[in-house]
Amino acid sequence: MFAQKKKKRSTVPVVRRRAGQSVREEWDRLVNENLPFVIFIPGMLWLVWFTQRPAIANKISPDFWLALAIIGTGVSAIAYLRLIPRARNLVRGEKGELRVAEILDDLRAFGYRVYHDLVEDGFNVDHVVVGPSGVYAIETKFRSGSGVIEYRNGDGLFIGSNRLDEDRDPLAQARGSARAVRERLKDDTGLNRHVKAVLVFVGDWKIKNVWRDSDVAVLSTKDLPAYFDRYQPELRHDELKLIASHLERSARS
């Protein structure tokens, strides 16, 4: 009797995370967690009122079910209106990350490695770039409208005389992303290399005082390609290869 051949296990290939993937996953959670409440619950109340009025008239007044359906619809409408700003911000965030990813991917022709949506503990790093000139952690922000964003070193970001207030401080986010990437690389590779923090605004915006000495570079998408030309090589080939291999692993986790 012939020996039975072992069947090969079918494995799902592990692929890189895409730009904006965390935003898309949050969008999916937002829809899946709220859709039943917003649509199906009031729908069921109206269905009961329309189809079961003769049956429930003998037990409970149909007006009770009508009032319940109206209240349920009102509550769902309020919940839906509250979801709109969150959904809009997620769409803008994904759009911004995809736009920056397009620009960064062009750097591959110049020897840079680009990774998107690296997941850390409780947050994600939008983009990480590594090349001869070092390692960069890039935070992306999409803003509608147009004008000039002034980066006052030590004071923050301003549009005119008004400070740019976000849900979370984008400068702090950029610093946190750079710090997280540095710590991860130090733990994984033993290399303690500075990671440059970069904040990119997507939209029709110009950045004033971009090149002040600061721990965060604030750029528009138009400024981004030329930014990498400012730095001289600081990583050896073996260091670059080691860092890239660990970032590749992180990008697939």
Residue, then its C-alpha position, 0 to 999 in steps of 0.5 A: m500500500f502506498a504511503q499516504k501523502k500529507k496534505k499541504r495546509s492552505t495558508v492565507p498570505v500575509v499582506r502589507r497593511r494599506a494606507g488608511q487601513s485603520v481608518r477604513e476599519e474604524w469606518d466599518r466598526l462605526v457602521n456595523e455597531n450603529l446600523p442596527f440601532v439607527i435603521f432596523i429598530p425604528g423599522m421594526l417598530w413601524l412594521v409592528w404598527f402597520t401590520q399588527r394593528p388589528a391584533i394589538a388593538n384588543k390588548i394595547s392601544p395602537d396609539f401606544w405603538l405609533a408613539l413608540a415608533i415615532i419616539g424610536t425614529g426620533v432617537s435614531a435620527i439624532a443618533y444618525l446626525r451625530l454619526i455624520p461628523r464622525a463619518r465625514n472625518l473618517v472619509r477625509g482622514e482616509k483620503g488624506e492618507l491615500r494622497v500622502a501615500e501616493i507621494l511617498d511611494d514615488l520615493r521608492a525610485f530613489g532607494y527609500r522604503v515606505y510603509h503604511d499604517l503601522v499599528e502600535d498600542g492604542f494608535n497607528v502610525d500613518h506612514v514610515v519612510v526609511g532611506p539613507s537619510g534616516v527614518y521618518a514617521i509621518e502624521t497626515k491631517f486632511r483639512s478642507g478649505s484653503g489658506v496659510i497655516e503658520y507654524r510658530n515654534g513653541d506656540g503651535l499651529f495658527i490660521g490667522s490669529n486663531r490657534l488651530d485646535e483639533d480633537r487631538d494636538p497634531l504636533a503631539q501626535a507626530r511626536g508620539s508616532a516618531r517616539a513609538v517608531r524609535e522605541r520599536l526599532k530600538d527593541d527590535t534591532g538594538l539601534n537607537r536612531h533618531v526618527k524625524a517627526v513629520l506632520v503633513f496637511v492635505g488640502d489647498w494649504k500653504i505652510k509658513n515658517v516650515w523650516r524653523d528649528s523644531d522637533v516636528a517638520v510641518l509640511s503641505t503635500k507640495d512641500l513633501p517631495a523636496y523635504f527628503d532632499r534636505y538631509q545627508p545620508e546617515l544610515r549605513h547600508d547594513e543598518l538600513k537593511l536591518i531597519a527595513s526588514h523589521l519595518e516590513r515585518s511590522a507592516r504585515s502584522 
